[in-house]
Amino acid sequence: LAKSYRRILHLRLLVTGRFFQTVASLIYMTVLSHLELSTVEPIASLSPIMLLVVELTGYAIRRDKATAAAMNWNRRTIIVRALSLSVVGAGVYLMNRS
């Protein structure tokens, strides 16, 4: 365990990021508990697409060699992402159809 802590270069940043992520999740759950399901459902169903957009935007902003190397996805990753986005798209279509 001590070796893994030494490998994390910015441990304080990691802990701070996890703290803010937890606080944001608690706020999100509190807000969702007070909304109607018909309002929450479209927002929740589009979250995988929003995450992919945020990830790709982050890659576009940071165009250095390390990011370019991380952007080289293997075939399996591309297939999994395409399948998950198609499932989300089908779910959104079926939800709006009824």
C-alpha positions in Angstrom: 0.0 0.0 0.0 2.9 2.4 0.7 4.3 1.8 -2.8 1.0 2.7 -4.4 0.8 6.0 -2.4 4.3 6.9 -3.7 3.2 6.3 -7.3 0.4 8.8 -7.0 2.1 12.1 -7.9 -0.5 14.5 -6.7 -2.2 12.7 -3.7 -3.7 15.9 -2.3 -5.3 16.8 -5.6 -6.7 13.3 -5.9 -8.2 13.4 -2.4 -9.6 16.9 -3.0 -11.1 15.8 -6.3 -12.7 12.8 -4.7 -14.1 15.0 -1.9 -15.7 17.4 -4.4 -17.0 14.4 -6.4 -18.7 13.0 -3.3 -20.2 16.4 -2.4 -21.5 16.9 -6.0 -23.0 13.4 -5.9 -24.8 14.1 -2.6 -26.2 17.4 -4.0 -27.3 15.6 -7.2 -29.1 12.9 -5.2 -30.8 15.5 -2.9 -32.0 17.5 -5.9 -33.2 14.4 -7.7 -35.2 13.2 -4.7 -37.3 16.4 -4.9 -38.0 16.3 -8.6 -40.7 14.3 -10.5 -39.5 11.1 -12.3 -40.6 12.5 -15.7 -38.1 15.3 -15.2 -35.3 13.2 -13.9 -35.5 10.3 -16.4 -34.2 12.2 -19.5 -31.4 13.8 -17.5 -30.2 10.6 -16.1 -30.5 8.7 -19.4 -28.2 11.2 -21.2 -25.5 11.2 -18.5 -23.3 8.7 -20.4 -23.3 10.9 -23.5 -22.5 13.9 -21.4 -19.6 12.1 -19.8 -18.2 11.1 -23.1 -18.5 14.7 -24.3 -16.6 16.0 -21.2 -13.9 13.4 -21.7 -13.4 14.2 -25.4 -13.4 17.9 -24.6 -10.7 17.4 -22.0 -8.6 15.5 -24.5 -9.1 18.3 -27.1 -8.1 21.0 -24.6 -4.9 19.2 -23.5 -3.1 18.3 -26.7 0.2 17.0 -25.4 2.0 13.8 -26.1 0.7 12.0 -23.0 -2.9 12.8 -23.9 -2.3 11.7 -27.5 -1.0 8.4 -26.2 -4.0 8.0 -23.9 -6.3 8.9 -26.8 -5.1 5.8 -28.8 -8.0 3.6 -27.9 -7.8 -0.1 -28.7 -10.5 -1.8 -30.8 -12.2 -3.2 -27.8 -12.6 0.2 -26.1 -14.1 1.7 -29.3 -16.6 -1.2 -29.7 -17.7 -1.0 -26.0 -18.2 2.8 -26.2 -20.1 2.5 -29.5 -22.3 -0.2 -28.0 -23.0 1.7 -24.8 -23.9 4.9 -26.8 -26.2 2.9 -29.1 -28.0 1.4 -26.1 -28.4 4.8 -24.5 -29.7 6.2 -27.8 -32.2 3.3 -28.1 -33.3 3.9 -24.6 -33.9 7.6 -25.2 -35.7 6.8 -28.4 -38.0 4.3 -26.7 -38.6 6.6 -23.7 -39.7 9.5 -26.0 -41.7 7.2 -28.2 -44.3 6.3 -25.6 
